Amino acid sequence: MGMVDITRKIEFDAGHRIPDHGSKCRNLHGHRYVLEVTLRGVINDRPGEETSGMLIDFGTLKDVMNRVICDHWDHAFLVYEHDHVVRMFLESMPEHRTCVMDCVPTAENLAKLAFELIAPHCNDTLYHVRLYETPNCWADVFAR
């Protein structure tokens, strides 16, 4: 039997800014992000097993995505570690949900980071991550 792809989608809200950008993206703003994760592999054809007929249970994939992405990024401000002015501002607010990142939180970097965070939980089946920043703009990361 050939390979099959399955995709799970989740949504989350987060704020960010691109500190050195030449347009309005350097201002504090937020997005309703959509994250699609695609796994590629062989369907389990062992009768009697809980995942028989599946690559993975969609609920299991959703749990991974929520645990490694949404639990940290949803309703948080994603801030670059060297964006000192914004970090100081966010740190002045008690219990503010802030996620300090070692890269500028562009769609491309967030998609790459999501891929890296999800991959260890997918038994070498992670094929593709797509992160929509808006309905018309997204970044793709593919397995090599």
N, C-alpha and C positions, 0 to 999 in steps of 0.2 A: 504494500500500500504506500502511496506517495505521502508527501508532506501536506500538512494542513495549517492554515493560519487562523487564529482566533484573536479577537480584539475586544478589549474592555475599555469603557470610557468613564471618567469621573470628572467632576467640576469642583473648583474651589475659587475663593476670592482672596486676593492678596494685593498689597500695595508695594510700590517700588519707585525708584527713579534711576535714570542713567546719568550720573553726575557730570560727565564731560560731554554729553551730547549737545549738539548745536541748535536743537529745537526745543519745543515745549516738553519733550520727554525728560529733560533735566529737572523738571518740577515734580514734586510729590504727586503721585496719582495711583490709581488701582485698576485692576482688570478682573473680569470673570474668566479665569483660565479654564481651558478644557484639555485634559490629558488623555490621550489614547495610547494604550500599550498593546502591542501585537506580539504574540508568541507564535513560533513556528516549530512544528515537530510532527511526530507520528502519533496517531490515535492509539490509545490503550485498547487493545483487542482481547484482553484477558477477562473472560466472563466471570461474574461473581465478585469482581472488585468494584469498590465504590465509584471509581472513575472509569469504569469500562465504557467504551464508546466516546471518550473525551480525551483531549490533550491535557486539560486541567479544568477543574470546576471553576466556573466564572466567579462564584462567591469567594473562592480561595484567592483568585487573582485580585478581586476587589479588596479583600482584607489586606493583602500585601500593599497595594497602592495607597490605601488609607493609612496604614501603619507607617510607611516610610516617606510618604509625601504629605498627605492631607493633615495628619496629626501635627506636622511641623509648620507647613506653609499656609494652611487655610486660615483666613482672617488674621494674617500676620503681615508685618512690613518686612520685605526682603531687602536688606541693606548690604551694600558692599563694605567689607571690613575697613577699607581706606577712605570711606565717605565719612570723615570724622565729624563734620558739622551735623549731619543728620543722625549719626550714631549718638552724639551727645544729647541731641534733642530727644530722641527716643528713650535713652537711658534716664532722662529726667522724669519720665512718666512711670510711676510705680505699676508694676505688673503688666506693662505693655507687652503685647505679643510681638517680639522682634526676632527675626532670623538673620544672624550675621553670616555673610557668605564670603568665601575667599575669591569670588569673581564678581564682576559687574552683573547684576541680575537681568540680563537681556533674555529674550525668548530663546535664543540659541544656547546660551549658557545654562539656563534652567532646564531645557530639554536634555542637554548633555548630562547634567547633574542627576536629573530624574532617571535617565538610563542607567547611570552608574549605581544609583541607590537601589533600583529595582532588580538589576541583573543578578545579584547574588541569591535571590529568592526564586529564581526561575529555572534552575537545573539546565542551564545552557540552551533554553528555548526562547529567550528574549531576542526578538528580531528587529523591532521597530518601536520607537517612541515618537509621538507627534504631540507637540504642545501648542495649542491655539492661544495666542495672546488676545486676539479679537477674532470675530467670525471670518475676517478676511486676511488675517496674518498669522502664520504659524512657522514653527521650526521642526525639522525632522532629524532624527538620529537613527542610523541603521547599524546593525551588528556588522562586523567585518567579515 
